[in-house]
């Protein structure tokens, strides 16, 4: 078999091994009529992105003869003994260890036939593989990371520059009648009060959980799985624990502000309002699921999805090499965990086979950009023109709900989120009470943080600088390039056309709103986003697109408790997520939305039944076809008036009482939408068109129209067109050092257009 055939076989197998078995039927059909030669494929990760010196490998179409025994060689070293018969006929599976850093050659031969080879590229367990050079400074936190027994991972701060620490195993058990785990005092003698649990596959075992803590990609990795050390064999990919139902859940954390320059002192488990996104969930573990995460998947530690995707990829690989290949892997999370789920699922197709998200955002940029628009508006209203607008008019321009005692609460809460784009510490903002610029976790020493006067070369606490390897670096300043752009944006356009503001107010606003410089200081001119940074935001998935992996997995989106009054987790963001998926793929039939007082157990039950049905489908058809035809009967849009009353109807964006759900849960907009922009909020830099009187529902005097043209000398946004540099996500993109699918190399490539 030539190299191309090996690669083709590998990529077919990837869909099976990493994310489930959606391609098994196609493989089986191909093999029915052809006598294929030996094929080699990696099961724990892609062959070009292996980490830690080992990889789980499957060899198929083996027809071994006694006089021509199978021989498996790694870089000229015989590793045949590492392999054993696989679950399929004529197959072998083995954990290949001792990989060298860089390229390795795995060769398989038998029956006197020519050898088949697979090139395997191995990277250090400390990374990086695809996220570019390690960001600095980077604060190790193993000494502050609590293990489930209450002790700390390490007694003292580690001195290893990659924050590496030895693996620790902790055992927990559920007492009879208990609701919380307690440490298992011995791995040889069990307490008398250990409860039992029955898994989803009908297996009854003692309710004992094995928790592994180690370091992967500079983050802290944890996994939890049912394992009884008194009867189960030591974990291996060939002898998984009896209680594991062969399903895997990734836990994605929450948050974003301050998510930079730290290893993280917590995984980011989250349980509230009935929702269960907990690595040590008694419910999920009791059902037999295994769970894993990495501190760098927790956005409060790392708000860069390229790095979190790399950490998740490497962590899942380590799990598989420890316990074996899961039937499928799903991701679950709320708020920051929602975009942690869908950004990774889209950018790394096959990593996850389904996602259940709540308190949804498509990505951190959606919050940052709407917040940045909001901050410009609040500054204009509070400082530039404090007497020019009523609060009702301000809110109409913002798009948010009129809420709070002065009507401005929802608006201000959203604008406050621009603090994550502002690197200047301690900045007060007249228009935003409680504004918090340059957010950091306390672990980052103040002396290492950026200050424009006292430490101009310090670490900048922004969502842009956390992903400088993707956006690129301004050679003049050394700062990350910025994708925020508001050239041509007509703030308040819908409010003008609706008669909520006058032409003069509209002109005053757009003439005076201005933009930002690279330190998020207000400037009179509009912000011009760097086109290269904008293009890479899409390509990397930092700007969620929905065009790749997320198109072919079930996605269930629940709101949590409805609240458009405050807290910035607003309804429009759920609809923006769906809109992007529909635009990218022609429909969003793999997306189900439940709003209101959603009972989480019902959402989980519906979601996992859907994933299970898809994984069992061996018939012909595309992944999209299988998702649609395997929808459970209750996998339909709707809202929950109470936790027991479900109203099944399509969920639509709007505040008009045109449906039962919209009457109960009206949804409000955001500044770019009021400026004429798309609900998808995915046009980062609009294309321009000449100012035209016919595009307005009001009449301008000749003097007003001349002023309008002078405000927008290059034209206004043409929202009917895709944005400048807007493109699709690059699946399995690399930002170095991996050369495959390399999009950008911050060390060598041109950072601009």
C-alpha positions as CSV (number, residue, x, y, z in Angstrom):
1,X,0.0,0.0,0.0
2,X,1.4,3.4,-0.8
3,X,1.6,6.3,1.6
4,X,-1.5,7.9,0.2
5,X,-3.5,4.7,0.9
6,X,-2.2,4.5,4.4
7,X,-3.2,8.1,5.1
8,X,-6.6,7.6,3.6
9,X,-7.1,4.5,5.8
10,X,-6.0,6.5,8.8
11,X,-8.4,9.4,8.2
12,X,-11.3,6.9,7.7
13,X,-10.3,5.2,11.0
14,X,-10.0,8.5,12.8
15,X,-13.8,9.1,12.7
16,X,-14.2,5.6,14.2
17,X,-11.5,5.7,16.9
18,X,-11.5,9.2,18.1
19,X,-15.1,10.2,17.9
20,X,-17.2,7.0,17.7
21,X,-18.1,4.7,14.9
22,X,-20.0,6.6,12.3
23,X,-17.7,5.4,9.5
24,X,-17.7,1.7,10.4
25,X,-20.4,0.9,7.9
26,X,-18.5,2.5,5.1
27,X,-15.4,0.6,6.0
28,X,-17.3,-2.7,6.2
29,X,-18.8,-2.1,2.8
30,X,-15.5,-1.4,1.2
31,X,-14.0,-4.5,2.7
32,X,-16.8,-6.9,1.7
33,X,-15.8,-7.0,-2.0
34,X,-12.1,-6.3,-1.9
35,X,-9.1,-8.3,-0.5
36,X,-7.3,-5.4,1.0
37,X,-3.7,-5.6,2.3
38,X,-2.6,-4.8,5.8
39,X,-3.8,-1.4,7.0
40,X,-2.4,0.5,10.0
41,X,-4.2,3.2,11.9
42,X,-3.8,5.0,15.1
43,X,-6.7,4.8,17.6
44,X,-5.9,7.3,20.3
45,X,-5.2,10.3,18.2
46,X,-4.1,11.4,14.7
47,X,-0.9,9.8,13.5
48,X,0.6,13.3,12.9
49,X,-0.2,14.6,16.4
50,X,0.8,12.0,18.9
51,X,2.1,13.1,22.2
52,X,3.9,11.6,25.2
53,X,5.9,8.9,23.4
54,X,3.1,6.3,23.0
55,X,0.1,5.6,20.8
56,X,-2.6,3.0,20.5
57,X,-2.5,1.3,17.1
58,X,-4.7,-1.1,15.2
59,X,-3.6,-3.3,12.3
60,X,-6.3,-4.8,10.2
61,X,-6.6,-7.3,7.3
62,X,-3.9,-9.5,9.0
63,X,-3.7,-13.0,7.5
64,X,-0.9,-14.4,9.5
65,X,0.7,-17.7,8.6
66,X,2.8,-19.9,10.8
67,X,5.8,-19.9,8.5
68,X,5.5,-16.1,7.9
69,X,4.6,-14.6,11.3
70,X,3.5,-11.0,11.5
71,X,6.4,-8.7,12.4
72,X,5.9,-5.1,13.6
73,X,8.8,-2.8,13.7
74,X,9.2,0.7,15.2
75,X,12.2,2.6,13.8
76,X,13.8,-0.8,13.2
77,X,13.0,-2.1,16.7
78,X,10.7,-5.2,17.0
79,X,7.5,-4.2,18.9
80,X,5.4,-7.2,17.8
81,X,5.1,-8.3,21.4
82,X,3.1,-5.2,22.2
83,X,0.2,-6.3,20.0
84,X,-2.6,-8.8,20.7
85,X,-5.7,-9.9,18.8
86,X,-8.2,-7.1,18.3
87,X,-11.9,-7.2,18.7
88,X,-12.4,-7.6,14.9
89,X,-11.3,-10.7,12.9
90,X,-7.8,-10.5,11.4
91,X,-6.8,-7.5,13.5
92,X,-4.2,-6.6,16.1
93,X,-4.1,-3.8,18.6
94,X,-1.2,-2.6,20.6
95,X,0.1,0.3,22.7
96,X,3.3,1.3,21.0
97,X,5.7,3.0,23.4
98,X,9.2,4.5,23.1
99,X,8.4,6.8,20.2
100,X,11.1,9.3,19.5
101,X,10.4,13.0,19.3
102,X,9.6,13.9,15.8
103,X,8.9,11.4,12.9
104,X,8.7,7.7,13.6
105,X,8.3,4.8,11.2
106,X,6.0,1.9,12.1
107,X,6.3,-1.0,9.7
108,X,4.2,-4.2,9.5
109,X,4.9,-7.2,7.4
110,X,3.9,-10.9,7.1
111,X,3.3,-13.7,4.6
112,X,6.4,-12.6,2.7
113,X,4.5,-9.5,1.5
114,X,6.1,-6.0,1.2
115,X,5.9,-4.1,4.5
116,X,3.2,-1.5,5.1
117,X,4.4,1.6,6.9
118,X,2.8,4.4,8.8
119,X,4.6,7.6,9.7
120,X,3.9,8.7,13.3
121,X,4.9,12.2,14.5
122,X,5.4,12.4,18.2
123,X,5.5,15.5,20.3
124,X,6.4,16.1,24.0
125,X,3.6,15.6,26.5
126,X,4.3,19.2,27.5
127,X,3.3,20.4,24.1
128,X,2.9,22.4,22.0
129,X,1.6,20.6,18.9
130,X,-0.7,23.1,17.2
131,X,-1.1,26.2,19.4
132,X,2.2,27.9,18.5
133,X,5.0,28.8,20.9
134,X,4.1,28.5,24.6
135,X,2.8,31.8,26.0
136,X,4.9,33.5,28.7
137,X,4.8,34.2,31.5
138,X,3.1,31.0,32.6
139,X,2.4,30.3,36.3
140,X,2.5,26.8,37.6
141,X,-0.3,25.9,40.1
142,X,0.0,22.3,41.0
143,X,0.6,23.3,44.6
144,X,-2.8,25.0,44.7
145,X,-4.7,22.3,42.9
146,X,-6.8,20.3,45.3
147,X,-7.2,16.6,44.8
148,X,-10.5,14.9,45.6
149,X,-9.2,13.8,49.0
150,X,-8.5,17.4,50.0
151,X,-4.7,17.3,49.6
152,X,-2.8,19.4,47.1
153,X,-1.4,17.9,43.9
154,X,2.1,18.9,45.0
155,X,3.2,20.1,48.4
156,X,5.4,22.8,46.9
157,X,5.5,24.8,43.7
158,X,7.0,22.8,40.9
159,X,10.2,24.1,39.3
160,X,9.9,22.4,36.0
161,X,9.4,25.1,33.3
162,X,6.6,23.0,31.7
163,X,4.8,22.7,35.1
164,X,5.2,18.9,35.0
165,X,4.4,16.9,38.1
166,X,4.2,13.1,38.8
167,X,0.9,11.3,38.2
168,X,-1.3,10.7,41.3
169,X,-4.1,8.3,41.7
170,X,-6.9,8.9,44.1
171,X,-9.8,6.5,44.9
172,X,-13.2,7.6,46.1
173,X,-16.3,5.7,47.0
174,X,-19.9,6.4,47.5
175,X,-21.2,5.3,51.0
176,X,-24.5,3.4,51.2
177,X,-27.2,6.0,51.3
178,X,-24.7,8.8,50.6
179,X,-24.8,11.6,48.1
180,X,-21.2,12.6,48.0
181,X,-17.9,10.8,47.5
182,X,-15.5,10.2,50.3
183,X,-11.8,9.1,50.1
184,X,-11.2,5.3,49.9
185,X,-8.9,4.5,52.9
186,X,-7.3,1.5,51.3
187,X,-7.0,-0.1,47.8
188,X,-6.8,-3.6,49.3
189,X,-9.5,-3.6,52.0
190,X,-12.9,-2.0,51.4
191,X,-15.1,-0.3,54.0
192,X,-18.3,-2.2,54.8
193,X,-20.5,0.7,53.6
194,X,-19.5,0.9,49.9
195,X,-22.6,1.4,47.8
196,X,-23.2,-0.4,44.5
197,X,-24.3,1.2,41.3
198,X,-25.8,-0.2,38.1
199,X,-24.6,1.4,34.8
200,X,-26.4,2.1,31.6
201,X,-25.2,-1.2,30.2
202,X,-26.8,-3.1,33.1
203,X,-23.6,-3.9,34.9
204,X,-23.7,-3.7,38.7
205,X,-20.4,-2.8,40.5
206,X,-19.2,-1.3,43.7
207,X,-19.4,2.5,43.5
208,X,-15.7,3.2,43.6
209,X,-14.1,5.9,41.4
210,X,-10.5,6.1,40.2
211,X,-9.3,9.7,39.7
212,X,-6.0,10.2,37.8
213,X,-4.3,13.6,38.1
214,X,-1.3,14.3,35.9
215,X,0.1,17.1,33.7
216,X,-0.6,17.3,30.0
217,X,0.4,20.3,27.7
218,X,1.4,22.3,30.8
219,X,-2.2,21.9,32.1
220,X,-3.4,19.6,34.9
221,X,-5.3,16.6,33.5
222,X,-7.9,14.7,35.4
223,X,-10.1,11.7,34.6
224,X,-12.6,9.8,36.7
225,X,-14.0,6.3,36.0
226,X,-15.5,3.4,37.9
227,X,-12.7,1.1,39.0
228,X,-12.6,-1.3,41.9
229,X,-8.9,-1.8,42.8
230,X,-9.7,-5.0,44.7
231,X,-11.2,-6.9,41.8
232,X,-10.5,-5.0,38.6
233,X,-7.2,-5.4,36.7
234,X,-4.8,-2.5,36.5
235,X,-6.2,-0.1,33.9
236,X,-5.0,-0.6,30.3
237,X,-6.5,-0.1,26.9
238,X,-6.9,-3.9,26.6
239,X,-8.7,-4.4,30.0
240,X,-11.0,-1.4,30.7
241,X,-12.7,-1.4,34.0
242,X,-15.8,-3.6,34.2
243,X,-18.0,-0.6,35.3
244,X,-17.1,1.7,32.4
245,X,-19.9,1.8,29.9
246,X,-17.4,2.8,27.2
247,X,-18.8,6.3,26.9
248,X,-16.7,9.4,27.6
249,X,-17.6,13.0,28.7
250,X,-15.4,16.0,28.3
251,X,-16.0,18.7,31.0
252,X,-15.3,22.2,29.7
253,X,-15.4,24.7,32.6
254,X,-16.7,28.2,32.5
255,X,-15.7,31.9,32.5
256,X,-13.1,33.7,30.4
257,X,-11.8,37.0,32.0
258,X,-8.4,36.3,33.6
259,X,-8.0,33.2,31.5
260,X,-4.4,33.7,30.5
261,X,-0.8,33.1,31.7
262,X,-1.8,30.4,34.2
263,X,-1.8,26.6,34.5
264,X,-5.0,26.8,36.5
265,X,-5.8,25.6,40.0
266,X,-9.2,24.0,39.2
267,X,-10.8,21.9,36.5
268,X,-13.9,24.1,36.3
269,X,-16.6,21.6,37.4
270,X,-20.0,23.4,37.5
271,X,-23.3,22.3,39.0
272,X,-26.1,24.8,39.6
273,X,-29.8,25.2,38.8
274,X,-30.1,21.5,38.3
275,X,-27.4,21.4,35.7
276,X,-24.6,18.9,36.1
277,X,-21.2,19.7,34.5
278,X,-19.1,18.1,37.1
279,X,-16.0,15.9,36.6
280,X,-17.0,14.0,39.8
281,X,-20.7,13.8,39.0
282,X,-22.2,11.0,41.1
283,X,-25.0,10.7,38.5
284,X,-22.8,10.3,35.4
285,X,-20.2,8.2,37.2
286,X,-22.8,6.0,38.7
287,X,-24.2,5.4,35.2
288,X,-20.8,4.2,34.1
289,X,-19.6,7.2,32.1
290,X,-15.9,8.2,32.3
291,X,-15.1,11.9,32.5
292,X,-12.0,13.9,31.7
293,X,-10.8,17.4,31.5
294,X,-7.7,19.6,31.6
295,X,-7.3,22.9,33.4
296,X,-6.6,24.5,30.0
297,X,-10.0,23.4,28.9
298,X,-11.4,25.7,31.7
299,X,-11.8,29.1,30.1
300,X,-11.2,30.8,33.5
301,X,-7.7,29.5,33.1
302,X,-7.3,29.7,29.4
303,X,-9.6,31.7,27.1
304,X,-7.9,30.6,23.8
305,X,-9.8,27.8,22.1
306,X,-6.8,26.8,20.0
307,X,-4.9,26.0,23.1
308,X,-7.9,24.4,24.8
309,X,-8.5,22.3,21.8
310,X,-4.9,21.1,21.8
311,X,-5.1,20.3,25.5
312,X,-8.4,18.4,25.0
313,X,-6.9,16.5,22.0
314,X,-3.8,15.5,24.1
315,X,-5.9,14.7,27.2
316,X,-8.3,12.5,25.3
317,X,-5.3,10.7,23.8
318,X,-3.9,10.0,27.2
319,X,-7.3,8.7,28.4
320,X,-7.6,6.3,25.5
321,X,-4.0,5.0,26.0
322,X,-4.9,4.4,29.7
323,X,-8.4,2.9,29.4
324,X,-9.2,2.1,25.7
325,X,-11.2,3.6,22.9
326,X,-14.7,4.9,23.9
327,X,-17.7,4.2,21.9
328,X,-18.3,7.9,21.7
329,X,-17.2,11.1,23.3
330,X,-19.5,14.0,24.2
331,X,-18.8,17.4,25.6
332,X,-20.9,19.4,28.1
333,X,-20.6,22.9,29.5
334,X,-22.3,26.1,30.5
335,X,-21.3,29.7,29.6
336,X,-17.6,29.5,28.9
337,X,-18.1,25.7,28.8
338,X,-20.6,26.1,26.0
339,X,-18.1,27.7,23.6
340,X,-15.5,25.3,25.0
341,X,-17.7,22.5,23.6
342,X,-18.7,23.9,20.3
343,X,-15.6,25.7,19.2
344,X,-13.6,22.5,19.8
345,X,-16.2,20.3,18.2
346,X,-16.2,22.5,15.1
347,X,-12.4,23.1,14.7
348,X,-11.4,19.6,15.5
349,X,-13.9,17.3,13.8
350,X,-14.1,13.9,15.4
351,X,-12.9,15.0,18.8
352,X,-16.5,15.0,20.1
353,X,-19.6,13.1,18.9
354,X,-22.1,15.4,20.5
355,X,-22.4,18.5,22.7
356,X,-24.9,19.6,25.3
357,X,-24.5,23.3,26.1
358,X,-26.2,25.8,28.4
359,X,-26.0,29.5,29.1
360,X,-24.7,29.6,25.5
361,X,-22.1,31.8,23.7
362,X,-20.7,30.8,20.4
363,X,-17.2,32.1,21.4
364,X,-15.6,34.7,23.6
365,X,-15.3,37.1,20.8
366,X,-19.1,37.5,20.6
367,X,-19.1,38.8,24.1
368,X,-16.0,40.9,23.6
369,X,-17.2,42.6,20.4
370,X,-20.8,43.3,21.6
371,X,-19.2,44.6,24.8
372,X,-16.8,46.8,22.9
373,X,-19.7,48.3,20.9
374,X,-21.5,48.8,24.1
375,X,-18.6,50.5,25.8
376,X,-18.2,53.0,22.9
377,X,-21.9,53.8,23.2
378,X,-21.9,54.2,27.0
379,X,-18.9,56.5,26.7
380,X,-20.6,58.6,24.1
381,X,-23.8,58.8,26.2
382,X,-21.9,59.5,29.5
383,X,-19.1,61.7,28.3
384,X,-19.3,63.0,24.7
385,X,-23.0,63.8,24.7
386,X,-24.5,63.3,28.1
387,X,-27.7,65.3,27.5
388,X,-28.5,64.2,24.0
389,X,-30.5,61.1,24.5
390,X,-33.1,59.7,26.9
391,X,-32.5,56.4,28.6
392,X,-35.2,54.8,26.4
393,X,-33.3,56.0,23.3
394,X,-30.0,54.8,24.6
395,X,-31.5,51.3,25.2
396,X,-33.2,51.4,21.7
397,X,-29.8,52.0,20.1
398,X,-28.2,49.2,22.2
399,X,-30.8,46.6,21.3
400,X,-31.0,45.3,24.8
401,X,-34.0,45.0,27.1
402,X,-35.1,48.1,29.0
403,X,-34.4,46.7,32.5
404,X,-33.5,47.9,36.0
405,X,-34.5,51.0,37.8
406,X,-33.2,53.3,35.0
407,X,-33.7,50.9,32.1
408,X,-29.9,50.6,31.5
409,X,-29.1,47.4,33.4
410,X,-28.9,44.9,30.6
411,X,-27.1,47.4,28.4
412,X,-24.5,48.2,31.0
413,X,-23.9,44.5,31.9
414,X,-23.1,43.7,28.3
415,X,-20.9,46.8,27.9
416,X,-19.0,45.8,31.1
417,X,-17.7,42.7,29.3
418,X,-15.4,44.8,27.1
419,X,-13.0,44.8,30.1
420,X,-11.6,41.6,28.7
421,X,-10.2,43.6,25.7
422,X,-8.7,46.4,27.8
423,X,-5.0,45.8,28.9
424,X,-4.7,49.0,31.0
425,X,-5.0,48.1,34.7
426,X,-7.3,50.0,37.1
427,X,-9.1,52.0,34.4
428,X,-12.3,53.6,35.5
429,X,-15.0,54.2,33.0
430,X,-17.6,56.9,33.5
431,X,-20.3,55.1,31.5
432,X,-19.8,51.7,33.2
433,X,-20.0,51.3,36.9
434,X,-17.9,48.4,38.1
435,X,-15.8,48.3,35.0
436,X,-12.9,45.9,35.3
437,X,-10.1,46.3,32.9
438,X,-7.1,44.0,32.5
439,X,-8.5,41.1,34.4
440,X,-6.0,38.6,35.9
441,X,-6.1,35.8,38.4
442,X,-4.3,36.6,41.6
443,X,-1.7,34.0,40.7
444,X,-0.1,36.3,38.1
445,X,2.3,38.6,40.0
446,X,1.4,42.3,39.5
447,X,5.1,42.9,38.6
448,X,4.7,40.8,35.5
449,X,1.5,42.5,34.3
450,X,1.4,45.2,31.6
451,X,1.2,48.8,32.5
452,X,1.6,51.4,29.8
453,X,3.8,53.6,32.0
454,X,5.6,51.3,34.5
455,X,5.8,48.0,32.7
456,X,5.2,48.5,28.9
457,X,6.6,45.0,28.1
458,X,4.5,43.1,30.7
459,X,1.8,40.5,30.1
460,X,-1.3,42.0,28.7
461,X,-4.5,40.7,30.2
462,X,-6.8,40.6,27.1
463,X,-8.6,38.0,25.1
464,X,-6.6,39.1,22.1
465,X,-3.2,38.8,23.7
466,X,-4.0,35.4,25.1
467,X,-4.3,34.2,21.4
468,X,-1.4,36.2,20.0
469,X,-0.1,33.1,18.2
470,X,-3.3,33.2,16.1
471,X,-3.9,36.9,15.6
472,X,-0.3,37.8,15.0
473,X,1.9,40.4,16.6
474,X,2.2,44.1,15.7
475,X,5.9,44.6,14.9
476,X,5.7,48.2,16.1
477,X,4.4,47.4,19.6
478,X,4.8,43.7,20.2
479,X,1.1,43.5,21.1
480,X,-1.4,41.1,19.6
481,X,-3.1,42.4,16.5
482,X,-6.8,43.2,17.0
483,X,-9.8,42.0,14.9
484,X,-12.3,44.6,16.3
485,X,-13.5,46.9,13.5
486,X,-16.4,49.4,13.3
487,X,-15.6,51.2,10.1
488,X,-18.9,51.9,8.3
489,X,-21.1,50.7,11.2
490,X,-24.2,52.9,11.5
491,X,-25.0,52.7,15.2
492,X,-28.7,53.1,15.9
493,X,-29.8,52.6,12.3
494,X,-32.9,50.6,13.2
495,X,-33.8,53.0,16.0
496,X,-33.6,55.8,13.4
497,X,-35.8,54.0,10.9
498,X,-38.3,53.2,13.7
499,X,-38.5,56.8,14.7
500,X,-37.0,56.2,18.1
501,X,-34.3,58.8,17.5
502,X,-34.1,61.7,15.1
503,X,-31.8,62.1,12.1
504,X,-29.8,64.7,14.1
505,X,-29.3,62.3,17.0
506,X,-28.3,59.6,14.5
507,X,-25.7,61.8,12.9
508,X,-24.4,63.2,16.2
509,X,-23.9,59.6,17.5
510,X,-22.1,58.3,14.5
511,X,-19.9,61.3,14.1
512,X,-18.8,61.2,17.8
513,X,-18.7,57.5,18.7
514,X,-15.1,56.9,17.6
515,X,-13.1,53.7,18.3
516,X,-10.2,52.3,20.2
517,X,-6.4,52.2,19.9
518,X,-4.4,49.1,20.8
519,X,-4.6,49.9,24.5
520,X,-8.4,50.2,24.3
521,X,-8.2,54.0,24.9
522,X,-11.0,56.0,23.3
523,X,-10.0,57.7,20.0
524,X,-11.9,59.9,17.7
525,X,-11.5,57.7,14.6
526,X,-13.2,54.4,14.0
527,X,-11.3,51.1,14.8
528,X,-9.7,49.4,11.8
529,X,-9.4,45.6,12.4
530,X,-6.3,43.9,11.1
531,X,-7.4,41.8,8.1
532,X,-4.9,39.0,8.8
533,X,-6.1,38.8,12.4
534,X,-9.7,38.7,11.2
535,X,-9.1,36.0,8.7
536,X,-7.3,33.8,11.2
537,X,-10.1,34.3,13.8
538,X,-12.4,32.5,11.4
539,X,-9.8,29.9,10.2
540,X,-8.8,29.0,13.8
541,X,-12.3,28.8,15.1
542,X,-11.7,31.6,17.7
543,X,-14.6,33.1,15.8
544,X,-17.1,30.2,15.8
545,X,-18.1,29.4,12.3
546,X,-20.0,26.1,12.5
547,X,-18.8,24.9,9.1
548,X,-16.7,21.9,10.1
549,X,-17.1,19.3,12.9
550,X,-20.2,20.8,14.4
551,X,-22.1,20.2,11.2
552,X,-22.2,16.5,11.8
553,X,-22.9,15.9,15.5
554,X,-26.0,16.4,17.6
555,X,-26.1,19.7,19.5
556,X,-28.6,20.4,22.3
557,X,-28.7,24.0,23.5
558,X,-30.5,24.9,26.7
559,X,-30.8,28.4,28.1
560,X,-30.8,27.7,31.8
561,X,-33.0,30.1,33.7
562,X,-34.3,32.8,31.3
563,X,-33.0,36.3,32.0
564,X,-32.5,39.1,29.5
565,X,-32.5,41.7,32.3
566,X,-28.9,41.3,33.4
567,X,-25.9,39.0,33.5
568,X,-25.2,39.3,29.7
569,X,-26.1,35.6,29.0
570,X,-28.8,36.8,26.7
571,X,-31.1,35.0,24.4
572,X,-29.9,36.5,21.1
573,X,-26.6,34.6,21.6
574,X,-28.3,31.2,21.4
575,X,-29.9,32.3,18.1
576,X,-26.6,33.7,16.8
577,X,-25.1,30.2,17.3
578,X,-27.9,28.5,15.4
579,X,-27.8,31.2,12.6
580,X,-24.1,30.6,12.0
581,X,-24.6,26.8,11.7
582,X,-27.5,27.3,9.3
583,X,-25.5,29.8,7.2
584,X,-22.5,27.5,7.0
585,X,-24.3,24.2,6.3
586,X,-27.7,25.1,4.7
587,X,-29.7,24.1,7.8
588,X,-29.3,23.6,11.5
589,X,-31.3,20.4,11.9
590,X,-28.7,19.0,14.2
591,X,-29.4,21.8,16.7
592,X,-32.2,21.6,19.2
593,X,-33.0,24.6,21.4
594,X,-34.9,24.4,24.7
595,X,-35.6,27.7,26.5
596,X,-37.0,28.6,29.9
597,X,-37.0,26.5,33.1
598,X,-35.4,23.5,31.4
599,X,-35.1,20.4,33.6
600,X,-31.5,19.3,33.0
601,X,-32.2,15.5,33.5
602,X,-34.7,15.7,30.7
603,X,-32.3,17.5,28.4
604,X,-29.5,15.1,29.1
605,X,-31.8,12.1,28.6
606,X,-32.9,13.4,25.2
607,X,-29.4,14.4,24.2
608,X,-27.7,11.1,25.0
609,X,-30.5,9.0,23.4
610,X,-29.8,11.0,20.2
611,X,-26.1,10.4,20.3
612,X,-26.6,6.8,21.2
613,X,-29.0,6.3,18.2
614,X,-26.5,7.9,15.8
615,X,-23.7,5.8,17.1
616,X,-25.8,2.6,16.5
617,X,-26.7,3.6,12.9
618,X,-24.7,1.4,10.5
619,X,-26.8,2.1,7.4
620,X,-25.7,4.1,4.4
621,X,-25.9,7.9,4.5
622,X,-24.0,11.0,5.5
623,X,-23.3,12.0,9.0
624,X,-25.9,14.7,8.6
625,X,-28.5,12.2,7.3
626,X,-27.9,10.0,10.3
627,X,-28.3,12.8,12.8
628,X,-31.6,13.9,11.3
629,X,-33.1,10.4,10.9
630,X,-32.1,9.3,14.4
631,X,-33.6,12.3,16.3
632,X,-35.6,11.1,19.2
633,X,-39.3,12.1,19.1
634,X,-38.7,14.6,21.9
635,X,-35.6,16.2,20.2
636,X,-37.6,19.1,19.0
637,X,-37.5,22.9,19.7
638,X,-39.5,24.2,22.6
639,X,-39.7,26.0,25.8
640,X,-40.4,25.0,29.4
641,X,-43.0,27.1,31.1
642,X,-42.2,25.2,34.2
643,X,-40.0,22.1,34.8
644,X,-43.0,19.9,34.1
645,X,-44.7,21.9,31.3
646,X,-43.0,21.7,27.8
647,X,-44.3,23.7,24.9
648,X,-43.1,22.2,21.6
649,X,-42.8,24.9,18.9
650,X,-40.0,26.3,16.7
651,X,-37.8,28.7,18.6
652,X,-37.5,32.1,16.9
653,X,-35.7,35.3,17.7
654,X,-37.8,38.2,18.6
655,X,-39.7,40.1,21.3
656,X,-43.1,40.2,19.5
657,X,-45.7,37.9,21.2
658,X,-46.0,35.8,18.0
659,X,-45.7,32.5,19.7
660,X,-46.2,31.0,23.1
661,X,-42.5,30.8,23.8
662,X,-41.7,34.3,22.6
663,X,-44.6,35.6,24.7
664,X,-43.0,33.9,27.7
665,X,-39.4,34.5,26.9
666,X,-39.0,37.4,24.5
667,X,-35.4,37.9,23.1
668,X,-33.7,41.2,22.6
669,X,-30.9,42.4,20.3
670,X,-27.4,43.9,20.5
671,X,-25.8,47.1,19.1
672,X,-24.6,45.6,15.7
673,X,-28.0,44.1,15.1
674,X,-29.6,47.6,15.6
675,X,-26.9,48.9,13.2
676,X,-28.3,46.6,10.5
677,X,-25.9,43.7,11.1
678,X,-26.8,40.0,11.0
679,X,-28.3,38.1,13.9
680,X,-25.4,35.7,13.5
681,X,-23.0,38.4,14.6
682,X,-20.3,36.9,12.5
683,X,-19.4,39.7,10.2
684,X,-16.3,41.1,11.9
685,X,-15.4,43.7,9.2
686,X,-18.2,44.7,6.9
687,X,-17.8,45.5,3.2
688,X,-18.8,49.0,2.3
689,X,-21.3,50.5,-0.1
690,X,-22.0,54.1,-0.9
691,X,-24.5,56.0,1.3
692,X,-27.9,55.9,-0.4
693,X,-31.0,57.9,0.6
694,X,-33.2,55.0,-0.4
695,X,-31.8,52.8,2.4
696,X,-33.4,54.9,5.1
697,X,-37.0,55.0,6.3
698,X,-36.6,58.7,7.2
699,X,-35.9,61.8,5.1
700,X,-32.7,63.7,5.5
701,X,-32.3,67.4,4.5
702,X,-29.6,68.1,1.9
703,X,-27.4,69.4,4.7
704,X,-28.0,66.3,6.9
705,X,-27.3,64.0,4.0
706,X,-24.1,65.8,3.1
707,X,-23.1,65.5,6.8
708,X,-23.9,61.7,6.7
709,X,-21.7,61.3,3.7
710,X,-18.9,63.2,5.4
711,X,-19.2,60.9,8.5
712,X,-18.9,57.8,6.2
713,X,-16.6,59.0,3.4
714,X,-15.8,55.4,2.3
715,X,-19.3,54.2,2.6
716,X,-21.5,52.3,5.1
717,X,-21.8,48.6,5.9
718,X,-23.3,46.4,3.2
719,X,-24.6,43.7,5.5
720,X,-26.0,41.7,2.5
721,X,-22.4,40.6,1.8
722,X,-20.0,38.4,3.7
723,X,-17.5,40.3,5.7
724,X,-14.0,41.2,4.6
725,X,-11.7,38.3,5.2
726,X,-14.7,36.2,6.3
727,X,-14.0,32.5,5.6
728,X,-14.6,29.0,6.9
729,X,-12.8,27.3,9.8
730,X,-9.8,25.1,8.8
731,X,-10.3,21.6,10.2
732,X,-7.5,20.6,12.5
733,X,-5.7,23.8,11.9
734,X,-2.1,24.3,13.2
735,X,-0.4,27.4,14.3
736,X,2.9,25.4,14.9
737,X,4.9,23.5,15.3
738,X,2.9,20.8,13.5
739,X,3.3,21.4,9.7
740,X,0.0,19.6,8.7
741,X,-2.8,22.1,8.0
742,X,-0.5,25.0,9.1
743,X,-2.4,28.2,8.9
744,X,0.0,30.6,10.4
745,X,3.4,30.6,12.1
746,X,3.7,33.6,14.4
747,X,7.5,33.3,14.4
748,X,7.9,33.5,10.6
749,X,4.8,34.6,8.7
750,X,3.6,38.0,7.7
751,X,1.2,39.1,10.4
752,X,-0.8,41.6,8.4
753,X,-3.1,41.3,5.4
